[in-house]
Amino acid sequence: MQLMWFRTDLRVQDNSALAAAMSSGPTVALYLISPAQWLAHDDAPSKVDFWLRNLKSLAGELGKLNVPLLVREADDWSAAPQVIGELCQQLQISTVHVNEEYGVHESRRDQGVADALDTLGIHFNSQLDQIFFKPGSVLTKSGTYFQVYSQFRKVCYQRLHSALPSVIATPKAQDPLAINSDAVPEQVPGFATPSDTLRQLWPAGEAEARRRMDDFAAEQIDFYQSARDFPAKPGTSQLSAYLAAGVISPRQCLHAALAANQGEFDSGNIGVVTWINELLWREFYKHILVGYPRVSMHRAFRPETEALAWRDAPQELKAWQEGRTGLPIIDAAMRQLLATGWMHNRLRMIVAMFLTKNLLIDWREGERFFMRHLIDGDLAANNGGWQWSSSTGTDSAPYFRIFNPLSQSQKFDPDGRFLRQWLPELVGLNKTNIHNPAAMGGLFGIADYPAPIVDLSKSRARALAAFKSLPHFAGEEAS
């Protein structure tokens, strides 16, 4: 008997480990509920709810394959070896199949389970699945992990040209087993159920993920490069939550993009090429987790930045978290996050740079807050993005590049459509004043919108001074 242990790979289509398990013999599936571990990882209630809803959908798809789904609890991952070991003995499992996951805790968990199973004479079989290339297989000429995305991407392109990852066929149904599936819980202790409005924005299941991907490839991907930075436009794929939970695979996304571009991924339609580059950014940050494990332990990729004098400013942090900074693009973005569990990628950069540069608050505060609210929260991508914006990470923005939220707002939401959607108190302002109500001198009669909590020019100078005080950064601006 084979055991398929599902984690962040909640699908039957193009699933490496499921295909390996079902080709090896009769298969039963397992999912572990781990509330304490999820809380420790700052997983958002909306994300846990999304996992459960997709798990219920997955159970239906597995049912069509006659694969029973068992649900067990391992409150903390340290309990996983015992829970899985006991189940394997009960069912006389010969091999446990998983898709590889990355991050220090994930690696330790899987090693612990593999060791426990080994003592029982049970095999532990892991498959490459959530990225294109195995970490450690894309290296510099000196044999180290890449630290610069553009160089990493170049090698990935070469690999894709010579060996394009193929989509794995969905297994055929097996003979029914005399094992009943478990009910999928509606919620998990410690995680509130999100609003119906938020849930309706993110329907569960592979069919929904596939529909979004097909619609994007047919209607939007051609314009992705030009439309993706404008938050009021439907310019992005809205697939990030499905990719993070593994409801759709990056291979499926890559092949959909190639089909829209005559098989090309580094030439042809610029929209398709740009979107594939985003898939490779996702890949890059996964490799960084493995090559530089400190980034998954709340450490800066650039160790010298650990000496930076971050400010302790709890009231300013709270204003940022609640969308009360007095800077409309920041506040609208944060309110979008709180209401929908998602934030447009351009806005993620703007609000992150505002927190870490203008407010000079530690990037880890922002990273944690995002994870606690994002339905698509992913350690590698979230950490990579925050460290890029705060100039502490790999391939990061130079410390002297500081987005001005006013000019970013004017450039990427020129008519104020996004601002009006999320800031109803500003809806009466024209497309010039809505970006910067404070410039009207307090005469615009909006009592419930705050004045800016920081002077952009002075705070920019403060950030530059803080970075320049670090010895390694002193000459960087001139270089």
DRENPAKE-100519 format. One record per residue (C-alpha): residue number from 0; y, x, z. Coordinates in pm, whole numbers, plus 50000, padded with zeros to 5 digits. Each point is the difference from the previous one (the first is absolute). Example, Ala and Ser with C-alpha at 12.3 -4.5 7.8 and 13.67 -1.06 7.14 Angstrom:
2
[site 0; [49550; 51230; 50780]]
[site 1; [50344; 50137; 49934]]
This chain:
479
[site 0; [50000; 50000; 50000]]
[site 1; [50351; 50121; 49911]]
[site 2; [50316; 49936; 50204]]
[site 3; [50338; 49976; 49824]]
[site 4; [50277; 50062; 50257]]
[site 5; [50323; 49850; 49867]]
[site 6; [50335; 50137; 50118]]
[site 7; [50311; 50004; 49777]]
[site 8; [49796; 49916; 49689]]
[site 9; [49977; 49621; 50022]]
[site 10; [49864; 49924; 49653]]
[site 11; [49674; 49978; 49804]]
[site 12; [50148; 50110; 49665]]
[site 13; [50025; 50375; 49933]]
[site 14; [49873; 50088; 50348]]
[site 15; [49829; 50340; 50001]]
[site 16; [49812; 49966; 50329]]
[site 17; [49888; 49641; 49941]]
[site 18; [49863; 50095; 49659]]
[site 19; [49819; 50299; 50152]]
[site 20; [49853; 49789; 50278]]
[site 21; [49876; 49715; 49780]]
[site 22; [49849; 50239; 49749]]
[site 23; [49800; 50160; 50283]]
[site 24; [49837; 49688; 50143]]
[site 25; [50057; 49672; 50186]]
[site 26; [50348; 50014; 50152]]
[site 27; [50178; 49844; 50297]]
[site 28; [50376; 50038; 50058]]
[site 29; [50192; 50081; 50320]]
[site 30; [50362; 49975; 50111]]
[site 31; [50126; 50129; 50334]]
[site 32; [50279; 49824; 50190]]
[site 33; [50193; 50271; 50192]]
[site 34; [50302; 49851; 50183]]
[site 35; [50079; 50296; 50226]]
[site 36; [49981; 50245; 49710]]
[site 37; [50220; 49782; 49780]]
[site 38; [50257; 49969; 50279]]
[site 39; [49995; 50377; 50048]]
[site 40; [50065; 50039; 49626]]
[site 41; [50294; 49756; 50013]]
[site 42; [49833; 49773; 49747]]
[site 43; [50217; 49695; 49933]]
[site 44; [49883; 49650; 50102]]
[site 45; [50063; 49891; 49640]]
[site 46; [49773; 50280; 49876]]
[site 47; [49716; 49919; 50242]]
[site 48; [50029; 49633; 49899]]
[site 49; [49991; 50107; 49634]]
[site 50; [49684; 50202; 50067]]
[site 51; [49831; 49700; 50163]]
[site 52; [50097; 49764; 49719]]
[site 53; [49871; 50246; 49742]]
[site 54; [49685; 50055; 50205]]
[site 55; [49932; 49627; 49986]]
[site 56; [50048; 50008; 49623]]
[site 57; [49775; 50306; 49978]]
[site 58; [49728; 49816; 50193]]
[site 59; [50000; 49735; 49727]]
[site 60; [49970; 50261; 49726]]
[site 61; [49721; 50179; 50187]]
[site 62; [49826; 49665; 50039]]
[site 63; [49978; 49975; 49621]]
[site 64; [49819; 50335; 50009]]
[site 65; [49771; 49883; 50286]]
[site 66; [50146; 50272; 50226]]
[site 67; [50047; 49873; 50358]]
[site 68; [50317; 50115; 50178]]
[site 69; [49968; 50092; 50368]]
[site 70; [50308; 50029; 50222]]
[site 71; [49985; 50219; 50312]]
[site 72; [50260; 50126; 50246]]
[site 73; [50072; 50365; 50077]]
[site 74; [50322; 49966; 50196]]
[site 75; [50076; 50367; 49953]]
[site 76; [49849; 50214; 49726]]
[site 77; [49832; 50215; 50263]]
[site 78; [49762; 49703; 50045]]
[site 79; [49907; 49992; 49629]]
[site 80; [49706; 50247; 50019]]
[site 81; [49822; 49794; 50267]]
[site 82; [50074; 49660; 49843]]
[site 83; [49887; 50110; 49654]]
[site 84; [49704; 50198; 50132]]
[site 85; [49865; 49699; 50192]]
[site 86; [50045; 49770; 49700]]
[site 87; [49821; 50246; 49772]]
[site 88; [49704; 50016; 50237]]
[site 89; [49983; 49620; 50025]]
[site 90; [49999; 49959; 49621]]
[site 91; [49797; 50313; 49923]]
[site 92; [50279; 50142; 49784]]
[site 93; [49918; 50321; 49810]]
[site 94; [50351; 50079; 49866]]
[site 95; [50355; 49901; 50091]]
[site 96; [50239; 49999; 49704]]
[site 97; [50379; 50037; 50030]]
[site 98; [50299; 50078; 49785]]
[site 99; [50193; 50305; 50120]]
[site 100; [50313; 49948; 50210]]
[site 101; [50261; 50259; 50087]]
[site 102; [50195; 50085; 50312]]
[site 103; [49897; 50185; 50315]]
[site 104; [49870; 49695; 50190]]
[site 105; [49811; 49867; 49699]]
[site 106; [49834; 50337; 49940]]
[site 107; [49902; 50037; 50366]]
[site 108; [49860; 49645; 50005]]
[site 109; [49787; 50055; 49692]]
[site 110; [49875; 50338; 50125]]
[site 111; [49907; 49842; 50332]]
[site 112; [49808; 49721; 49829]]
[site 113; [49829; 50244; 49762]]
[site 114; [49890; 50222; 50291]]
[site 115; [49868; 49704; 50200]]
[site 116; [49806; 49868; 49701]]
[site 117; [49858; 50344; 49928]]
[site 118; [49837; 50009; 50343]]
[site 119; [49837; 49668; 49912]]
[site 120; [49876; 50129; 49665]]
[site 121; [50241; 49776; 49806]]
[site 122; [50201; 50127; 49705]]
[site 123; [50380; 49967; 49974]]
[site 124; [50112; 49981; 49638]]
[site 125; [50373; 50014; 49917]]
[site 126; [50161; 49940; 49661]]
[site 127; [50334; 50085; 49839]]
[site 128; [50171; 49667; 49945]]
[site 129; [50362; 49948; 50108]]
[site 130; [50140; 50290; 49797]]
[site 131; [49919; 50162; 49666]]
[site 132; [49923; 50356; 50114]]
[site 133; [49823; 50128; 50309]]
[site 134; [50238; 50179; 50239]]
[site 135; [49954; 50371; 49959]]
[site 136; [49921; 49970; 49628]]
[site 137; [50366; 50007; 49887]]
[site 138; [50139; 50329; 50124]]
[site 139; [50254; 50266; 49910]]
[site 140; [49888; 50321; 49829]]
[site 141; [49996; 50164; 50342]]
[site 142; [49760; 49734; 50128]]
[site 143; [50237; 49803; 50222]]
[site 144; [50098; 49634; 49999]]
[site 145; [50306; 49923; 49792]]
[site 146; [50327; 49945; 50185]]
[site 147; [50204; 49890; 49696]]
[site 148; [49917; 49674; 49826]]
[site 149; [50100; 50101; 49647]]
[site 150; [49756; 50294; 50006]]
[site 151; [49725; 49780; 50144]]
[site 152; [50062; 49738; 49732]]
[site 153; [49972; 50256; 49722]]
[site 154; [49651; 50103; 50112]]
[site 155; [49900; 49633; 50043]]
[site 156; [50105; 49930; 49642]]
[site 157; [49782; 50284; 49879]]
[site 158; [49704; 49864; 50198]]
[site 159; [50054; 49645; 49875]]
[site 160; [50007; 50122; 49641]]
[site 161; [49663; 50171; 50040]]
[site 162; [49825; 49749; 50229]]
[site 163; [50146; 49654; 50040]]
[site 164; [49856; 49821; 50307]]
[site 165; [49801; 49699; 49886]]
[site 166; [49995; 49654; 50155]]
[site 167; [49667; 49926; 50169]]
[site 168; [49819; 49683; 49903]]
[site 169; [49955; 49729; 50261]]
[site 170; [49639; 50008; 50123]]
[site 171; [49759; 49725; 49899]]
[site 172; [49891; 49756; 50271]]
[site 173; [49708; 50118; 50213]]
[site 174; [49715; 49784; 50128]]
[site 175; [50106; 49795; 50304]]
[site 176; [49944; 50156; 50341]]
[site 177; [49891; 49820; 50317]]
[site 178; [50326; 50100; 50174]]
[site 179; [50290; 49764; 50059]]
[site 180; [50362; 50105; 49953]]
[site 181; [50235; 49995; 50298]]
[site 182; [50316; 49792; 50012]]
[site 183; [50320; 50193; 49930]]
[site 184; [50245; 49958; 50293]]
[site 185; [50328; 49819; 49933]]
[site 186; [50197; 50246; 50210]]
[site 187; [49962; 50309; 50217]]
[site 188; [50125; 50034; 50361]]
[site 189; [50328; 50189; 50017]]
[site 190; [50112; 49897; 49652]]
[site 191; [50210; 49688; 49955]]
[site 192; [49931; 49778; 49701]]
[site 193; [50286; 50035; 49749]]
[site 194; [50195; 49704; 49868]]
[site 195; [49857; 49779; 49730]]
[site 196; [50296; 50102; 49783]]
[site 197; [49900; 50367; 50018]]
[site 198; [49632; 49924; 49944]]
[site 199; [50080; 49797; 49690]]
[site 200; [50179; 50302; 49851]]
[site 201; [49675; 50198; 50019]]
[site 202; [49696; 49789; 49902]]
[site 203; [49667; 50168; 50073]]
[site 204; [49722; 50101; 49767]]
[site 205; [49906; 50209; 49699]]
[site 206; [50089; 49723; 49758]]
[site 207; [50359; 49997; 50126]]
[site 208; [50026; 50380; 49982]]
[site 209; [49862; 49995; 49647]]
[site 210; [50239; 49721; 49900]]
[site 211; [50298; 50200; 50127]]
[site 212; [49885; 50311; 49820]]
[site 213; [49935; 49819; 49672]]
[site 214; [50334; 49816; 50014]]
[site 215; [50185; 50322; 50075]]
[site 216; [49825; 50189; 49717]]
[site 217; [50071; 49717; 49756]]
[site 218; [50357; 49913; 50094]]
[site 219; [50173; 50265; 50213]]
[site 220; [49852; 50346; 49964]]
[site 221; [50190; 50074; 49678]]
[site 222; [50325; 49959; 50194]]
[site 223; [49882; 50163; 50322]]
[site 224; [50197; 50320; 49961]]
[site 225; [50330; 49819; 49950]]
[site 226; [49945; 49702; 50233]]
[site 227; [49816; 50148; 50300]]
[site 228; [50314; 50108; 50190]]
[site 229; [50166; 49657; 50002]]
[site 230; [49877; 49799; 50300]]
[site 231; [50123; 49664; 49863]]
[site 232; [49779; 50041; 49691]]
[site 233; [49621; 49942; 49986]]
[site 234; [49964; 50358; 49879]]
[site 235; [49709; 50125; 50211]]
[site 236; [49630; 49916; 49996]]
[site 237; [49977; 49856; 50355]]
[site 238; [49657; 50163; 50025]]
[site 239; [50063; 50240; 50289]]
[site 240; [49845; 49775; 50268]]
[site 241; [49690; 49949; 49785]]
[site 242; [49966; 50373; 49934]]
[site 243; [50046; 50084; 50369]]
[site 244; [49723; 49758; 50101]]
[site 245; [49782; 50105; 49709]]
[site 246; [49992; 49651; 49846]]
[site 247; [50068; 50173; 49670]]
[site 248; [49930; 50362; 49910]]
[site 249; [50229; 50264; 49851]]
[site 250; [49746; 50038; 49719]]
[site 251; [50042; 49634; 49908]]
[site 252; [50377; 50048; 50003]]
[site 253; [49981; 50314; 49787]]
[site 254; [49782; 49834; 49738]]
[site 255; [50228; 49694; 49985]]
[site 256; [50296; 50232; 49943]]
[site 257; [49817; 50198; 49732]]
[site 258; [49904; 49680; 49820]]
[site 259; [50370; 49911; 49985]]
[site 260; [50087; 50342; 49853]]
[site 261; [49739; 50069; 49730]]
[site 262; [49804; 50218; 50240]]
[site 263; [50288; 50237; 50079]]
[site 264; [50110; 50090; 50351]]
[site 265; [50247; 50287; 49947]]
[site 266; [50163; 49882; 49676]]
[site 267; [50077; 49673; 49827]]
[site 268; [50162; 49717; 50193]]
[site 269; [50228; 50144; 50270]]
[site 270; [49940; 49699; 50226]]
[site 271; [49625; 50057; 50001]]
[site 272; [50039; 50376; 50051]]
[site 273; [50236; 49942; 50293]]
[site 274; [49759; 49758; 50167]]
[site 275; [49706; 50239; 49958]]
[site 276; [50218; 50268; 50159]]
[site 277; [50035; 49769; 50302]]
[site 278; [49620; 49980; 50022]]
[site 279; [49997; 50379; 50002]]
[site 280; [50267; 50010; 50275]]
[site 281; [49761; 49788; 50205]]
[site 282; [49723; 50248; 49918]]
[site 283; [50221; 50297; 50093]]
[site 284; [50075; 49869; 50347]]
[site 285; [49627; 49936; 50065]]
[site 286; [49926; 50362; 49911]]
[site 287; [50283; 50113; 50231]]
[site 288; [49832; 49816; 50291]]
[site 289; [49689; 50210; 49951]]
[site 290; [50164; 50331; 49913]]
[site 291; [50261; 49984; 50276]]
[site 292; [49849; 49790; 50282]]
[site 293; [50306; 50046; 50223]]
[site 294; [50181; 49728; 49803]]
[site 295; [49753; 49739; 50130]]
[site 296; [50065; 50118; 50357]]
[site 297; [50373; 49915; 50012]]
[site 298; [50106; 50351; 49899]]
[site 299; [50250; 50102; 49734]]
[site 300; [49856; 50155; 49686]]
[site 301; [50278; 50262; 50023]]
[site 302; [49944; 50137; 50353]]
[site 303; [50349; 50149; 50019]]
[site 304; [50148; 49650; 50005]]
[site 305; [49830; 49925; 50332]]
[site 306; [50299; 50177; 50160]]
[site 307; [50248; 49752; 49850]]
[site 308; [50226; 49839; 50262]]
[site 309; [49921; 49634; 49936]]
[site 310; [50221; 49750; 50183]]
[site 311; [49878; 49766; 50271]]
[site 312; [50188; 49685; 49900]]
[site 313; [49794; 49695; 50102]]
[site 314; [50271; 49743; 49924]]
[site 315; [50056; 50137; 49649]]
[site 316; [49624; 50012; 49943]]
[site 317; [49973; 49636; 50112]]
[site 318; [50284; 49896; 49769]]
[site 319; [49822; 50171; 49709]]
[site 320; [49669; 49835; 50090]]
[site 321; [50156; 49654; 50017]]
[site 322; [50220; 50027; 49689]]
[site 323; [50330; 50009; 50193]]
[site 324; [50155; 50328; 49884]]
[site 325; [50299; 49843; 49823]]
[site 326; [49894; 50162; 49673]]
[site 327; [49869; 49718; 49780]]
[site 328; [49740; 50188; 49795]]
[site 329; [49843; 50141; 50318]]
[site 330; [50000; 49666; 50178]]
[site 331; [49867; 49804; 49701]]
[site 332; [49716; 50249; 49955]]
[site 333; [49900; 49988; 50365]]
[site 334; [50006; 49621; 50001]]
[site 335; [49778; 49999; 49692]]
[site 336; [49752; 50217; 50189]]
[site 337; [50003; 49779; 50310]]
[site 338; [49955; 49680; 49800]]
[site 339; [49751; 50108; 49733]]
[site 340; [49812; 50305; 50134]]
[site 341; [50120; 50195; 49696]]
[site 342; [50304; 50189; 49883]]
[site 343; [50104; 50106; 49651]]
[site 344; [49936; 50372; 49949]]
[site 345; [50360; 50095; 49914]]
[site 346; [50110; 49826; 50318]]
[site 347; [49737; 50187; 50204]]
[site 348; [50170; 50323; 49898]]
[site 349; [50351; 49868; 50070]]
[site 350; [49924; 49868; 50349]]
[site 351; [49793; 50308; 50090]]
[site 352; [50277; 50237; 49899]]
[site 353; [50256; 49791; 50187]]
[site 354; [49793; 50015; 50321]]
[site 355; [49918; 50370; 49980]]
[site 356; [50327; 50132; 49859]]
[site 357; [50287; 49762; 50081]]
[site 358; [49860; 49905; 50340]]
[site 359; [49815; 50333; 50045]]
[site 360; [49709; 49819; 50167]]
[site 361; [49653; 50157; 49987]]
[site 362; [49804; 49897; 49688]]
[site 363; [49699; 49921; 50222]]
[site 364; [50187; 49701; 50142]]
[site 365; [50039; 49861; 49650]]
[site 366; [49647; 50085; 49895]]
[site 367; [49860; 49817; 50304]]
[site 368; [50220; 49693; 49948]]
[site 369; [49900; 49975; 49635]]
[site 370; [49628; 50023; 50084]]
[site 371; [50039; 49725; 50260]]
[site 372; [50146; 49763; 49740]]
[site 373; [49866; 50099; 49656]]
[site 374; [49716; 49795; 49853]]
[site 375; [49942; 50297; 49765]]
[site 376; [50027; 50260; 50277]]
[site 377; [49817; 50315; 49894]]
[site 378; [50017; 50316; 50211]]
[site 379; [50017; 50243; 49708]]
[site 380; [50263; 49815; 49795]]
[site 381; [50210; 49890; 50297]]
[site 382; [50004; 50344; 50158]]
[site 383; [50065; 50167; 49666]]
[site 384; [50291; 49771; 49926]]
[site 385; [50160; 50038; 50341]]
[site 386; [49968; 50378; 49999]]
[site 387; [50140; 50014; 49646]]
[site 388; [50306; 49799; 50103]]
[site 389; [50057; 50197; 50320]]
[site 390; [49964; 50340; 49825]]
[site 391; [49714; 50100; 50233]]
[site 392; [49714; 49955; 49756]]
[site 393; [49823; 50133; 49697]]
[site 394; [50201; 49990; 49678]]
[site 395; [50277; 49842; 50206]]
[site 396; [50356; 49911; 49911]]
[site 397; [50232; 50296; 50066]]
[site 398; [50162; 49946; 50339]]
[site 399; [50345; 49975; 49841]]
[site 400; [49890; 49710; 49776]]
[site 401; [50103; 49697; 50200]]
[site 402; [50004; 49660; 49833]]
[site 403; [50323; 49808; 50046]]
[site 404; [49886; 49643; 50075]]
[site 405; [50318; 49855; 49850]]
[site 406; [49966; 50173; 49664]]
[site 407; [49623; 49935; 49999]]
[site 408; [50070; 49630; 50058]]
[site 409; [50259; 49984; 49723]]
[site 410; [49772; 50184; 49758]]
[site 411; [49673; 49817; 50061]]
[site 412; [50121; 49653; 50101]]
[site 413; [50324; 49984; 49798]]
[site 414; [50042; 49623; 50018]]
[site 415; [49894; 49975; 50364]]
[site 416; [49703; 49774; 49920]]
[site 417; [49766; 50174; 50243]]
[site 418; [50267; 50013; 50270]]
[site 419; [50067; 49626; 49974]]
[site 420; [49629; 49924; 50023]]
[site 421; [49965; 50170; 50339]]
[site 422; [50353; 49980; 50144]]
[site 423; [50102; 49636; 49974]]
[site 424; [50308; 50069; 50215]]
[site 425; [50142; 50206; 49709]]
[site 426; [49913; 49756; 49724]]
[site 427; [50364; 49904; 49942]]
[site 428; [50119; 50354; 49924]]
[site 429; [50054; 50114; 49644]]
[site 430; [49786; 50271; 49840]]
[site 431; [50247; 50272; 50100]]
[site 432; [50061; 49914; 50365]]
[site 433; [49642; 49908; 50087]]
[site 434; [49890; 50364; 49993]]
[site 435; [50259; 50106; 50257]]
[site 436; [50155; 49710; 50194]]
[site 437; [50163; 50244; 50241]]
[site 438; [50232; 50119; 49721]]
[site 439; [50168; 49660; 50019]]
[site 440; [50146; 50100; 50334]]
[site 441; [49829; 49730; 50202]]
[site 442; [50193; 49728; 49820]]
[site 443; [49705; 49836; 49829]]
[site 444; [49933; 49761; 50285]]
[site 445; [49629; 50067; 50048]]
[site 446; [49957; 49999; 50374]]
[site 447; [49625; 50052; 50009]]
[site 448; [49976; 50315; 49787]]
[site 449; [50057; 50324; 50193]]
[site 450; [50233; 50287; 49922]]
[site 451; [49824; 50321; 49886]]
[site 452; [49837; 50180; 50291]]
[site 453; [50078; 50343; 49852]]
[site 454; [50260; 50170; 49783]]
[site 455; [49814; 50116; 49690]]
[site 456; [50216; 50304; 49932]]
[site 457; [50004; 50132; 50356]]
[site 458; [49629; 49933; 50050]]
[site 459; [49920; 50182; 49677]]
[site 460; [50189; 50305; 50126]]
[site 461; [49813; 49976; 50332]]
[site 462; [49665; 50001; 49821]]
[site 463; [50094; 50298; 49783]]
[site 464; [50107; 50194; 50310]]
[site 465; [49674; 49919; 50179]]
[site 466; [49788; 50126; 49709]]
[site 467; [50216; 50306; 49943]]
[site 468; [49946; 50099; 50363]]
[site 469; [49633; 50059; 49920]]
[site 470; [49963; 50366; 49893]]
[site 471; [49771; 49923; 49706]]
[site 472; [50247; 49749; 49854]]
[site 473; [50321; 50203; 50033]]
[site 474; [50006; 50130; 49643]]
[site 475; [49813; 49717; 49830]]
[site 476; [50302; 49806; 49875]]
[site 477; [50128; 50295; 49800]]
[site 478; [49664; 50089; 49847]]
